[in-house]
């Protein structure tokens, strides 16, 4: 597996996470994400999203998407969109 394959895989996982955030209104728990990817891959993508400040963990443990709740922007693509079309 090449780095491009890993990034492509991460883009797919991130897009599914963003879709789940949209469906749930911008906040959700880990139980909503269990079916998206294996735990190791899911945590890798979530950590990357946290580092990029796309999401943060609420004091009660819920994941909150900043772009939906704080900036009011409509997310159409992820940060990886320029790599894979």
N, C-alpha and C positions, 0 to 999 in steps of 0.2 A: 504494500500500500504506500503510495506516494503522499507527500505533503498536500498536493493538490486534492487528492482523494479525501484526505482528512478534513481539509477546509471545506470542500464541497459537502461532505457529510455534516459538518458543523453548521453550515448554512441551512441545510434542510431541517436539522433539529431546531435551530434558532427560529426559522420561519414557523414551525409548528408551535413552538413556545409562544411566539408573538400572537399567533392565531388564537391560542388558548387564553392569553391575557385579554384579547379583544372580546372573546366570547364571554368571559367572566367579568368584564367591566374594569380591568386594570389591576385586579388583585386576586391572588389565588394561593393555595397551599400546595405543597409537594405532591399530595395525593392526586391532584389534577394532572400532574406531569408524568406519573409513573408509566403510562402506556406509550409515551413518546419515544423513549430510547432506553437502553440499558443504563443503570445508575452511574457507572463510570463516565460514559459519554455525556449523559445529561448533566452531571456535576461539572464536567470540563466546560461545557457551553455556558452553563449558568454562572460559573466563576468568571468566564470571559465577559459576559454581559454585565456582571457586577463591577469588574475592573473598568469597563467602558462607561459606567454609571447609567446604564439603560434600566437597570432594576436595582432595588435595594430590599433588604430584609427588615420588615417592621418589627418592633419590639415584641410582638406576640407571635412572631415566626412566619407570618404571611409574606409572600413575595409581592412587591409593588412595582409596577412599570412606571417609570418617571415620565416618559413621553406621553402617555395617555393621561395620567393624573395631573402632572404639574405643568407640562408645556402645552397640552391641548392639541397636539399634532396628530394627524392621521398617519399611521405607519403603513406604508405601502411596500417597502423593501427593507431588507436588513443591511447591515454594514458590508456584508459579503456580496451584495448584488452585482457589483462591477466585475466579479470574478466568474460568475456562472450565469449564463442567460438561458 
